[in-house]
C-alpha cells in the first residue's frame, strides 16, 4: 500500500450457495467474524459475530442470514466498518462454516457436498477477493479473509482460504491461529 492509501473502510463479505436437491436436508452455511485485540491478535477473540448478530460496537453486522441457500443473489452478507472500529481491535478473521446438525447418517458435510458455493469480498464497487471453495473441498469450515490494522491505523486485507476440518466449537480457536 502506498502512503496515499486510506486503507479499508466499509467492506462486505458475501456468501452464495445453491439449495439442496429435493428430498435432501437443507445446506446451512454461516459467515463468522472473530475480532481480536491489537495487544493479543492470536489469543481468544474479543467477540464473535454470527447467526443474525452484530458486534457490541455495531461495526460488524450480519445483514442477511440464510438457512437454505434459496433466494436470488447473495444468501448471506456481513458488513465490516473498519473506519469505525475501536483502536484496541487490531485483527479480524472472517470464516465460513457448514452447519452439521441434520446429517442423516450422522456424518459430516464438506464444501464438496454443497453446490454453487462462492464467497466474494467487496469494498463499494471494488471486488477485493473471490473464491469457490474448490481448494478446501474436504473441509467443514474455512477462514476466507484476515483483516489487520497496521502501525498507522489503516486496515488491509490478507485474503486466501485456510481450511478447517473439525467440530464447529473448535473453529474460533482455529481462527485465532497465525496465518502462514
Secondary structure as UniProt FT lines:
FT   TURN            3..4
FT   STRAND          10..16
FT   TURN            22..23
FT   STRAND          29..37
FT   HELIX           38..40
FT   TURN            41..42
FT   STRAND          47..49
FT   TURN            56..57
FT   STRAND          60..64
FT   STRAND          76..81
FT   HELIX           82..84
FT   TURN            87..88
FT   STRAND          89..98
FT   TURN            101..102
FT   TURN            104..105
FT   HELIX           111..113
FT   TURN            115..116
FT   STRAND          118..123
FT   TURN            124..125
FT   STRAND          126..131
FT   HELIX           134..136
FT   TURN            137..138
FT   STRAND          141..149
FT   TURN            151..152
FT   STRAND          155..164
FT   HELIX           168..170
FT   HELIX           171..176
//
